[in-house]
Amino acid sequence: MPPTTPVGCPAVIELRQYTLRPGRRDELVELFDREFVETQEEAGMAVLGQFRDLDDPDRFVWLRGFQDMAVRHRALTAFYGGPVWATHGPRANDTMADSDDVLLLRPLSAGSGFAVRPAERPQAGARSSDRFVSATVWSFPPGRQDGIALIRDGLLPLLHQTGPAPLAVLISETEHNTFTRLPVRTGENVAVVFTSYPCEGAHRQHLAGIQTHPLAQQILTGIGREQTAAPRTLRLVPTDRSLIC
């Protein structure tokens, strides 16, 4: 079967967080940006973003998207069974201590996913900016939608009023993982809010604006009652070739 054209607004997204062996993140970033971007897209997926985690020098975070779950299975089968992974996969795997922290996600609603143009991806070394991306993960009890509704109807309007609009708002994909060679976290019910800023300082300023908004405590307290854990914010710096920045 010929490869599927990469999608610009994927309906299925993987948020992948890798714990690397000490001191080897730059090695993986260089290998990934050189060998695993266009080659994955030729297999039928969209490589959305690659990031260094500011809070962990041995953490690499990235996202990829698929048109649907059937395309995901075909694309992953083609890539991980193909020559590029056979050649470069062992070196990539050697940098990793753990690669199983993966959330399978989908857009919260129409228009809340990532809209990207792979043809506009920068070349290596082309980016020289301080762009900063936050990804906040909100966790709720499995099968319960009250927390997700509070994110949609309360938090998102608050974010729009106090700072830049989120790049994307994703929730857990409930379909079964059909590509079992790559595990994903099961039993999850999360909402993940991605926002881009010109620099880390702009992110701090946005957080301060949220805290002083007259409705902030009411909204956050309501969400807090539904949570199974405190929200976790990933503070991310895009690599040179990340589409999301």
FENVENNOR-V38029 format. One record per pair of residues at least 12 apart in sequence whose C-alpha atoms are under 10 Angstrom apart, sorted by the first residue. I is the first residue (numbers start at 1). GAP is how many residues later the second one is. Records with the same first field share a line. If there is no record, write none. Layout:
# FENVENNOR-V38029
I: GAP, GAP
This chain:
# FENVENNOR-V38029
1: 73, 77
2: 40, 41, 42, 72, 73, 76
3: 37, 38, 39, 40, 41, 42, 68, 71, 72, 75, 76
4: 37, 38, 39, 40, 41, 62, 63, 67, 68, 70, 71
5: 36, 37, 38, 39, 40, 41, 61, 62
6: 32, 34, 35, 36, 37, 38, 39, 40, 41, 59, 60, 61, 65, 69, 111, 112
7: 34, 37, 38, 39, 40, 58, 59, 60, 61, 108, 109, 110, 111
8: 37, 38, 40, 57, 58, 59, 105, 106, 107, 108, 109, 110, 111
9: 37, 39, 56, 57, 58, 98, 102, 103, 104, 105, 106, 107, 108
10: 35, 36, 38, 54, 55, 56, 57, 58, 96, 97, 103, 104, 105, 106
11: 54, 55, 56, 57, 58, 94, 95, 96, 97, 99, 102, 103, 159, 162
12: 33, 52, 53, 54, 55, 56, 57, 59, 60, 92, 93, 94, 95, 101, 158, 160, 161
13: 32, 33, 34, 35, 50, 51, 52, 53, 54, 55, 56, 59, 90, 91, 92, 93, 94, 100, 101, 157, 158, 159, 160
14: 33, 34, 48, 49, 50, 51, 52, 88, 89, 90, 91, 92, 158, 159, 170
15: 33, 34, 46, 47, 48, 49, 50, 86, 87, 88, 89, 90, 120, 169, 177
16: 34, 44, 45, 46, 47, 48, 83, 84, 85, 86, 87, 88, 168
17: 34, 36, 42, 43, 44, 45, 46, 81, 82, 83, 84, 85, 86
18: 40, 41, 42, 43, 44, 77, 78, 79, 80, 81, 82, 83, 84
19: 37, 38, 39, 40, 41, 42, 76, 77, 78, 79, 80, 81, 82
20: 36, 37, 38, 39, 40, 72, 73, 74, 75, 76, 77, 78, 79
21: 36, 37, 38, 73, 74, 75, 76, 77
22: 35, 36, 37, 73, 74, 75
23: 34, 35, 72
24: 33, 34, 35, 36, 70, 71, 72
25: 27, 28, 32, 33, 34, 35, 70, 71
26: 26, 31, 32, 34, 69, 213
27: 64, 65, 68
28: 32, 63, 64, 65, 66, 67, 68
29: 21, 22, 23, 31, 63, 210, 211, 212
30: 94, 209, 210, 211
31: 57, 58, 60, 61
32: 18, 56, 57, 60, 209
33: 17, 90, 91, 206, 207, 208, 209
34: 89, 90, 207
35: 49, 50, 52, 53, 54
36: 43, 48, 49, 52, 53, 56
37: 12, 13, 27, 81, 84, 204, 205
38: 80
39: 40, 43, 44, 45, 46
40: 24, 35, 36, 38, 39, 40, 44, 45
41: 23, 24, 25, 34, 38, 77
42: 33, 36, 37
43: 28, 29, 31, 32, 33, 34, 35, 36, 37, 39
44: 21, 22, 23, 27, 28, 29, 30, 31, 32, 34, 35
45: 19, 20, 21, 22, 23, 26, 27, 29, 30, 31, 34
46: 17, 18, 19, 20, 21, 70, 71, 72, 197
47: 15, 16, 17, 18, 19, 69, 71, 74, 194, 195, 196, 197
48: 14, 15, 16, 17, 66, 67, 68, 69, 70, 73, 193, 194, 195, 196, 197
49: 12, 13, 14, 15, 16, 67, 72, 189, 190, 191, 192, 193, 194, 195, 196
50: 12, 13, 14, 186, 187, 188, 189, 190, 191, 192, 193, 194, 195
51: 12, 81, 82, 184, 185, 186, 187, 188, 189, 190, 191, 193, 194
52: 182, 183, 184, 185, 186, 187
53: 80, 81, 181, 182, 183, 184, 185
54: 78, 180, 181, 182, 183
55: 179, 180, 181
56: 178, 179, 180
58: 37, 38, 39
59: 37, 38, 39
60: 36, 39, 176
61: 40, 41, 173, 175, 176, 177
62: 40, 174, 176, 177, 180, 182
63: 39, 40, 179, 181
65: 39, 40, 41, 49
66: 40
68: 38
69: 104, 106, 107, 108, 109, 110
70: 108, 109
72: 105, 106, 107
73: 104, 105, 106, 107
74: 105
76: 103, 105, 106
77: 102, 104
80: 101, 102
99: 83, 84, 85
100: 82, 83, 84, 85
101: 82, 83, 84
102: 80, 81, 82, 83, 84
103: 68, 69, 70, 80, 81, 82, 83, 85, 86, 87, 89
104: 66, 67, 68, 69, 70, 71, 72, 73, 79, 80, 81, 82, 84, 86
105: 64, 65, 66, 67, 68, 69, 70, 83, 84, 85, 86, 87
106: 62, 63, 64, 65, 66, 67, 68, 85, 86
107: 61, 62, 63, 64, 65, 66, 84, 85
108: 40, 41, 43, 44, 60, 61, 62, 63, 64, 65, 83, 84, 85
109: 43, 59, 60, 61, 62
111: 57, 58
112: 54, 55, 56, 57, 58, 81
113: 53, 54, 55, 56, 57, 58, 81
114: 52, 53, 54, 55, 56, 80, 130
115: 52, 53, 128, 129
116: 127, 128
117: 126, 127
118: 124, 125
119: 124
120: 121, 123
121: 119, 120, 121, 122, 123
122: 117, 118, 119, 120, 121
123: 117, 118, 119
124: 115, 116, 117, 118
125: 114, 115, 116
126: 114, 115
127: 111, 112, 113, 114, 115, 118
128: 112
129: 69, 70, 108, 109, 111, 116
130: 67, 68, 69, 70, 71, 107, 108, 115
131: 65, 66, 67, 68, 69, 71, 105, 106, 107, 108, 113, 114
132: 63, 64, 65, 66, 67, 68, 69, 70, 71, 103, 104, 105, 106, 112, 113
133: 33, 34, 61, 62, 63, 64, 65, 66, 67, 70, 100, 101, 102, 103, 104, 105, 111, 112
134: 32, 33, 58, 59, 60, 61, 62, 63, 66, 69, 99, 100, 101, 102, 103
135: 31, 32, 33, 34, 56, 57, 58, 59, 60, 61, 97, 98, 99, 100, 101
136: 33, 54, 55, 56, 57, 58, 59, 95, 96, 97, 98, 99
137: 33, 34, 53, 54, 55, 56, 57, 92, 93, 94, 95, 96, 97
138: 13, 33, 51, 52, 53, 54, 55, 85, 86, 88, 89, 90, 91, 92, 93, 94, 95
139: 32, 33, 49, 50, 51, 52, 53, 84, 85, 87, 88, 89, 90, 91, 92, 93
140: 48, 49, 50, 51, 83, 84, 85, 86, 87, 88, 89, 90, 91
141: 46, 47, 48, 49, 85, 86, 87, 88
142: 30, 44, 45, 46, 47, 48, 86
143: 31, 44, 45, 46
144: 45, 82
145: 44, 45, 81
146: 76, 77, 79, 80, 81
147: 42, 43, 44, 75, 76, 77, 78, 79, 80
148: 23, 41, 42, 43, 75, 78, 79
149: 42, 74
150: 69, 70, 72, 73, 74, 76
151: 18, 40, 41, 42, 68, 69, 71, 72
152: 17, 39
153: 66
154: 61, 62, 64, 65, 66, 68, 69
155: 38, 55, 60, 61, 64, 65, 68
156: 13, 37
158: 51, 52, 55, 56, 57, 58, 61
159: 34, 36, 47, 48, 50, 51, 57
161: 45, 48, 49, 52
162: 43, 44, 45, 46, 47, 48, 49, 50, 51
163: 32, 34, 39, 40, 42, 43, 44, 46, 47
164: 31, 32, 33, 38, 39, 42
165: 29, 30, 31, 32
166: 27, 28, 29, 30, 31
167: 26, 27, 28, 29, 77, 78
168: 24, 25, 26, 27, 28
169: 22, 23, 24, 25, 26
170: 20, 21, 22, 23, 24
171: 17, 18, 19, 20, 21, 22
172: 13, 14, 15, 16, 17, 18, 19, 20
173: 13, 15, 16, 17
174: 12, 13, 14, 15
189: 38, 39
190: 37, 38, 41
191: 40
192: 39, 40, 41
193: 40
194: 39, 40, 50
195: 49, 50
196: 40, 41, 48, 49
197: 48
198: 47
199: 38
200: 35, 36, 37
203: 32
